[in-house]
Amino acid sequence: MNVSTSENGRSNMLKRMNITNPTQQQKEDAKKKAIEEHCAILFILGAYKYKYGKLIEDLKNDVVRKKDPFPKTVAESCHVLSKWKKTMVASTTTSKV
C-alpha cells in the first residue's frame, strides 16, 4: 500500500510539533508521522463495526468536541482494539406476544 501525505498534512504536523522553521530532516520526520497517524486512523475506522462500532462512534464524537482521541500509530490502534470490551446495550422495548 502506498500512502502519501499532502503538503498541508506535513505543515499541520510541524505546527503540532511547534516547529516554525523546519530543517529538511524535520520536514521528512513530520511527513512520516503524518502518514503513520493517517494509517492508524484508517486502521480503527476499518475495524469490524459490530464489535467496534461504539468505539468508533465515540472517537468521532470526540473529534466533533475538538478532542484528539485517535491513536497516533498503528501499534496503538492495535492495542486499543485488542483491549476494547464491547458493551451490550439492554433493549428498552417490550415485545407484545
C-alpha positions in Angstrom: 0.0 0.0 0.0 1.3 3.4 -0.9 0.2 6.2 1.3 1.3 9.8 0.9 0.6 13.0 2.6 -0.1 16.4 1.3 2.0 19.5 2.0 -0.9 20.6 4.2 -0.7 17.4 6.3 3.1 17.8 6.8 2.6 21.5 7.7 -0.1 20.7 10.2 2.2 18.1 11.8 5.0 20.6 12.0 2.7 23.1 13.7 1.6 20.4 16.2 5.3 19.8 16.9 5.8 23.5 17.5 8.4 23.8 14.7 8.2 27.0 12.8 11.4 26.9 10.7 11.9 23.2 9.9 15.0 21.6 8.6 14.7 19.1 5.7 15.0 16.3 8.2 12.2 17.7 10.4 10.0 18.0 7.3 10.7 14.4 6.4 10.0 13.3 10.0 6.8 15.3 10.1 5.7 13.6 6.8 6.4 10.1 8.2 4.4 11.0 11.4 1.5 12.3 9.4 1.4 9.1 7.3 1.6 6.9 10.4 -1.2 8.8 12.1 -3.3 8.6 8.9 -2.8 4.8 8.8 -3.6 4.5 12.5 -6.9 6.3 11.9 -7.8 4.2 8.9 -7.0 1.0 10.8 -9.5 2.0 13.5 -12.1 3.1 11.0 -11.8 -0.1 9.1 -12.4 -2.3 12.2 -15.4 -4.7 12.4 -18.3 -2.4 13.0 -20.4 -4.9 15.0 -17.7 -5.2 17.7 -16.0 -1.8 17.5 -18.9 0.5 16.3 -19.4 2.2 19.7 -15.7 2.9 20.0 -15.6 4.4 16.5 -18.7 6.4 17.2 -17.2 7.7 20.5 -13.9 8.7 18.7 -15.8 10.5 16.0 -17.9 12.4 18.6 -14.7 13.4 20.4 -13.4 14.9 17.2 -16.6 17.0 17.0 -15.9 18.2 20.5 -12.4 19.2 19.4 -10.6 16.4 21.3 -7.8 14.4 19.7 -8.8 10.8 20.6 -7.4 8.7 17.8 -4.3 6.7 18.3 -1.1 8.1 16.7 0.4 4.8 15.5 -0.9 1.6 14.0 0.6 -0.2 17.1 -1.5 2.0 19.4 -4.6 1.3 17.2 -4.0 -2.5 17.5 -3.7 -2.1 21.3 -6.9 -0.1 21.6 -8.8 -2.7 19.5 -7.3 -5.7 21.3 -8.3 -4.2 24.7 -11.8 -2.9 23.7 -14.7 -4.5 25.5 -17.9 -4.4 23.6 -20.7 -3.2 25.8 -24.1 -4.7 25.3 -27.0 -2.2 25.5 -30.1 -3.7 27.0 -33.2 -3.3 24.9 -35.8 -1.0 26.4 -38.6 -2.0 24.1 -41.1 -4.6 25.2 -42.5 -7.1 22.8 -46.1 -8.0 22.7 -46.9 -11.6 22.4 
